[in-house]
């Protein structure tokens, strides 16, 4: 098949841990690579955020990345991109008019808007499938007035549910939210995010360690990710250090507002000497950092899915995660890690102290995590399940055309 993925703000080529570079980037990159490996012609369309970027890049994984000119060629917060989606859609339509794909898979709601607009104007219809990665209704519920999303987001996501051919949800909790938006149960399939179990393995390079027990959090530095709760929890584990992997480039850490906020919290409770920031790291370096940890934390206030626990489990590391969203699906409580309430640093600290003191339990969690990651969440399985959904949608469309 000719498969076009649309990921307007999350390029598969981006360094992980930047302001808007996280799980979606990883998901799109791995899905594109997996589909290409299965013999499909795959292009990822993402917004050009640097004037020096070439129009098209062929990756070593066999898929292309097309940089779409839509708005100024500079990094912009994803919440500022809605006004540039008509230009994004026009560029997609121009390309698809010459070389129409068999299926379009949009990632994030704004990508869906652009894809539906572009595909709907083609002479021959092309099915558009949607993965939201995050829903505005959930974000609004947790952030309230602090939610920076465009005001129309929830209404546009509801409209998108009616416009796309099918939705791929990443967890059971998301299906419930989609049903509340009016999506029929026969137009949604659960296909989780995955982990590359050839790269994330228990054995391999390990990032440099100190003599302290190491707690590690990985990902973007945004308040809802709960890094401040992890910092506060350090007070209950006086021998441990917290390593924060992600954020701005290392030479910009001192100027970053979120880094300064977290350091201020750490200093105020006397744990500043045990808080370490690496800054943004290359994707290839992530496994080494994960392997360096005694416990990996994933403690967001809410989380549509969350890839970090999968990466930790695949590396044989125990996970402590908040019981929210997709983390409830991925982390088997008491088997591969421990689930804790969100926004409760006292409870988090208590669980971390007990786990760091129990070598046998950490080892058991790690071994069970490897097995769970390899059996349920390896990318080969996720890609095959995604391809099955594509084929089902295409078969249904052909059946409808025959019936007419």
Helices and strands as residue ranges (DSSP letters): E 2-6, H 23-37, E 41-47, E 56-58, E 64-68, G 78-80, G 82-84, H 85-98, E 103-107, H 109-119, E 127-131, H 136-143, G 144-146, H 153-163, E 166-169, H 172-180, G 185-187, E 188-190, E 214-218, G 223-225, H 227-233, G 234-236, E 241-245, G 250-255, H 257-268, G 272-274, E 275-279, G 283-285, H 286-291, E 295-298, H 308-314, E 318-322, H 327-330, E 337-340, H 345-356, H 359-376, H 379-403
